[in-house]
Amino acid sequence: MNIKHEIRILGIDDSPFNKKSSEKVLIIGAVLRGASQIDGVLSTYVSRDGTDATKKIISLIKKTRHLGQLRVVMINGVCVAGLNPLDIKKIHDETKLPVIIVTRNKPNPEKLRKAFMKIKGFKKRWQAVENAGPVREFMHLYFQFKGISEEDVKKIIRLTAVHSIVPEPVRTAHLIAGGIVSGESRARV
């Protein structure tokens, strides 16, 4: 993959939500040129603890006018909106874009497995987590990926993690989502 300084990346993160009363959770996509310029903001809603996030994010990507310029999708964590898992294999297969999951904290698959067992749809949820592949670590960040080499993932992280260990596309989506829902964003992703 040819990774230019201004590679177009769609960073995705969910907004803050009330774990007891929120039924729908805002998802924000920030289209960035590398780590420097925002070209667009996308949004959708997914169900808290649901199974619709993969489908909604695929639709968001396919409908954006930025699709022709996007080279990578970068998502904060394997689940959004609580326990709504993202099947990055399916996202990659249906959009033809490489997908990278990044997270500051090391994933705990056993804890996630136990949480999934308490709610409907365990098999589908767990398959999405398994489809993300093994967790790797780089620059104090944990990542998983589909449709791209590990070396290219590291190049993209190195290029975009300029103001934090979290890459700018995800950090930007996080800040926008927090600002919309809470009135003011929190910097820590």
C-alpha positions in Angstrom: 0.0 0.0 0.0 1.3 3.4 -0.9 0.9 5.5 2.3 1.1 9.2 1.5 1.4 11.9 4.1 -2.2 13.0 3.5 -3.7 9.5 3.2 -7.5 9.8 3.7 -8.6 8.0 6.8 -12.1 7.6 8.3 -11.8 7.6 12.1 -14.8 6.2 13.9 -15.8 6.5 17.6 -19.0 6.3 19.6 -20.3 9.1 21.8 -20.7 9.1 25.6 -24.0 7.5 26.6 -26.0 6.5 29.7 -25.5 2.8 30.1 -29.0 2.4 31.7 -31.3 4.7 29.7 -29.7 5.3 26.3 -31.3 3.1 23.6 -29.5 4.7 20.6 -25.8 5.9 20.6 -24.3 8.4 18.2 -21.4 7.2 16.1 -19.2 9.8 14.5 -16.9 9.4 11.6 -14.2 12.0 11.0 -12.5 12.0 7.5 -9.0 13.2 7.9 -6.0 13.8 5.6 -3.3 12.0 7.5 -3.2 13.7 10.9 -3.6 17.3 9.7 -6.9 18.3 8.1 -10.5 17.4 8.6 -12.3 16.9 5.3 -15.7 15.8 6.6 -17.8 14.5 9.5 -20.2 11.6 9.2 -22.8 10.3 11.7 -25.2 7.5 12.4 -26.9 5.9 15.4 -26.6 2.4 16.6 -28.4 0.4 19.3 -26.8 0.3 22.8 -25.6 -3.3 23.3 -27.1 -4.2 19.9 -25.8 -6.0 16.9 -26.4 -3.4 14.2 -23.1 -1.4 14.3 -21.4 -3.4 11.5 -24.3 -2.9 9.1 -24.7 0.8 10.0 -21.0 1.6 9.6 -20.9 -0.2 6.3 -23.9 1.9 5.1 -22.2 5.1 6.4 -19.0 4.3 4.5 -20.8 3.3 1.2 -23.0 6.4 1.2 -20.4 9.0 1.9 -19.2 11.3 -0.9 -15.7 10.7 0.4 -15.7 7.0 -0.4 -13.6 7.4 -3.5 -10.8 9.1 -1.6 -10.8 6.9 1.6 -7.9 4.5 1.9 -8.4 3.2 5.5 -11.1 3.0 8.2 -9.8 3.3 11.8 -12.1 2.4 14.7 -11.8 2.9 18.4 -12.3 -0.6 19.8 -14.0 -3.8 18.6 -17.3 -2.8 20.3 -19.2 0.5 20.2 -22.3 1.6 22.1 -21.5 -0.8 24.9 -21.5 -4.3 23.6 -22.3 -3.7 20.0 -19.5 -5.6 18.2 -17.9 -4.6 14.9 -17.1 -7.3 12.4 -14.1 -5.7 10.7 -13.8 -8.7 8.3 -17.3 -7.9 7.0 -16.6 -4.2 6.9 -13.5 -4.8 4.9 -15.2 -7.3 2.6 -18.2 -5.1 1.8 -16.4 -1.7 1.5 -13.0 -3.0 0.1 -11.3 -0.7 2.5 -8.6 -1.8 5.0 -9.9 -1.6 8.6 -7.8 -1.0 11.7 -9.1 -1.2 15.3 -7.0 0.8 17.8 -7.4 1.0 21.5 -5.3 2.5 24.3 -6.2 -0.3 26.7 -5.3 -4.0 26.1 -8.4 -5.9 25.1 -9.6 -8.5 27.6 -11.3 -11.2 25.4 -12.4 -13.3 28.4 -14.2 -10.4 30.1 -15.9 -9.5 26.8 -16.9 -13.2 26.3 -18.5 -13.3 29.8 -20.4 -10.0 29.1 -21.7 -11.4 25.7 -22.9 -14.5 27.5 -25.3 -12.4 29.5 -27.1 -10.9 26.5 -28.8 -12.1 23.4 -26.8 -13.2 20.3 -23.7 -14.5 21.8 -22.6 -16.5 18.8 -22.9 -13.6 16.3 -21.2 -11.2 18.7 -18.3 -13.5 19.5 -17.7 -14.3 15.8 -17.3 -10.6 15.1 -14.6 -10.4 17.9 -12.8 -13.5 16.5 -12.9 -12.0 13.0 -10.8 -9.1 14.2 -7.9 -11.4 14.6 -5.0 -11.3 17.1 -4.2 -8.2 19.1 -0.9 -6.6 18.4 0.9 -3.8 20.3 2.8 -0.8 18.8 3.8 2.5 20.4 1.8 1.8 23.6 -1.3 1.2 21.5 -3.2 -2.1 20.8 -4.5 -2.8 17.3 -6.2 -5.4 15.1 -6.6 -5.2 11.3 -8.1 -6.6 8.1 -7.1 -6.0 4.5 -3.8 -4.4 5.2 -0.3 -5.6 6.3 0.9 -5.2 9.8 3.8 -3.1 8.6 1.4 -0.7 6.9 -0.7 -0.4 10.0 2.4 0.6 11.9 3.3 3.2 9.3 -0.2 4.7 9.5 -0.2 4.7 13.3 3.2 6.4 13.3 2.0 9.0 10.7 -1.2 9.8 12.6 -0.4 9.5 16.3 1.0 13.0 16.6 -0.7 14.7 19.5 -1.4 11.6 21.5 -0.8 7.8 21.4 -4.2 7.6 19.8 -4.2 8.3 16.0 -5.7 11.7 15.0 -8.6 10.3 13.0 -10.0 8.3 16.0 -9.1 11.1 18.4 -10.9 13.6 16.3 -14.1 11.5 16.0 -13.9 11.0 19.8 -13.7 14.8 20.4 -16.5 15.6 18.0 -18.8 12.9 19.5 -18.2 14.0 23.0 -18.8 17.7 22.2 -22.1 17.0 20.5 -23.5 14.7 23.2 -22.0 16.2 26.3 -21.7 19.9 25.3 -17.9 19.6 25.8 -15.5 16.9 24.7 -13.0 15.1 26.9 -9.5 14.7 25.4 -8.8 11.2 26.6 -9.9 8.4 24.2 
